[in-house]
Amino acid sequence: MHERLLRSLEDKVERLSTAMERVNLAEYLRLLNNPWRLLWVNFLAGLARGVGMAIGGTILFAFILFVMGRIAGWNLPVLSEFIANLVRMVEEQLTR
């Protein structure tokens, strides 16, 4: 009986140890104990997110302008005039 309980406890400790290694708990605790490193890591993460959003937004906006330019070429009366004016305004802003 005691051997089975001991074996069960050993298995649980082994699984807990493996799970802690998997989530890098020691590295996380070191990070929490060093506030300057935590600030630096968060700053770099925020910077990377900002650059990624800027690049993604630029690509998305360029694609939308491309599609709107194509729609303007279809000669739909009201829609094509609106899109043509919008594309013209954006192109003027880009050339300044």
C-alpha positions in Angstrom: 0.0 0.0 0.0 2.7 2.5 1.0 4.7 1.6 -2.1 1.8 2.3 -4.4 1.2 5.7 -2.6 4.9 6.5 -2.9 5.0 5.5 -6.6 1.9 7.7 -7.2 3.6 10.6 -5.5 6.8 10.2 -7.4 4.8 10.2 -10.7 3.0 13.3 -9.7 6.2 15.1 -8.8 7.8 14.0 -12.1 4.8 15.4 -14.1 4.9 18.6 -12.1 8.7 19.0 -12.8 8.2 18.3 -16.5 5.3 20.9 -16.6 7.4 23.5 -14.8 10.3 22.9 -17.3 7.9 23.3 -20.2 6.6 26.7 -19.1 10.1 28.0 -18.1 8.9 28.9 -14.6 12.5 29.5 -13.4 13.1 32.0 -16.2 9.8 33.7 -15.5 10.6 34.0 -11.8 14.1 35.5 -12.7 12.3 38.0 -14.9 9.9 39.0 -12.2 12.8 39.5 -9.7 14.6 41.9 -12.1 12.2 44.8 -12.8 14.6 46.6 -15.2 14.8 43.4 -17.4 11.1 43.1 -17.2 10.6 46.6 -18.4 13.2 46.1 -21.2 11.6 42.9 -22.4 8.1 44.5 -22.4 9.5 47.6 -24.2 11.0 45.5 -27.0 7.7 43.5 -27.3 5.7 46.7 -27.6 8.1 48.1 -30.1 7.9 44.9 -32.2 4.1 45.0 -32.0 4.0 48.6 -33.1 6.3 48.0 -36.1 4.3 45.0 -37.1 1.0 46.9 -36.9 2.5 49.8 -39.0 3.8 47.4 -41.7 0.6 45.4 -41.7 -1.6 48.5 -41.8 0.4 49.9 -44.7 0.1 46.7 -46.7 -3.6 46.5 -46.0 -4.2 50.2 -46.9 -2.2 49.8 -50.2 -4.3 46.7 -51.1 -7.5 48.5 -50.4 -6.4 51.4 -52.5 -5.4 49.0 -55.3 -8.9 47.4 -55.2 -10.6 50.7 -55.1 -8.6 51.9 -58.1 -9.7 48.8 -60.0 -13.4 49.4 -59.0 -13.1 53.0 -60.2 -12.1 51.7 -63.6 -15.4 49.8 -64.0 -17.2 53.1 -64.7 -19.9 52.7 -62.0 -21.4 56.2 -62.0 -21.5 57.3 -58.3 -19.1 54.8 -56.8 -16.3 55.1 -59.4 -16.4 58.9 -59.1 -16.1 58.8 -55.3 -13.3 56.2 -55.4 -11.5 58.2 -58.1 -11.6 61.3 -56.0 -10.4 59.4 -52.9 -7.5 57.8 -54.8 -6.6 61.1 -56.3 -6.5 62.8 -52.8 -4.3 60.0 -51.4 -1.9 60.2 -54.4 -1.6 64.0 -53.9 -0.8 63.5 -50.2 1.8 60.9 -51.1 3.6 63.1 -53.6 3.9 66.0 -51.2 
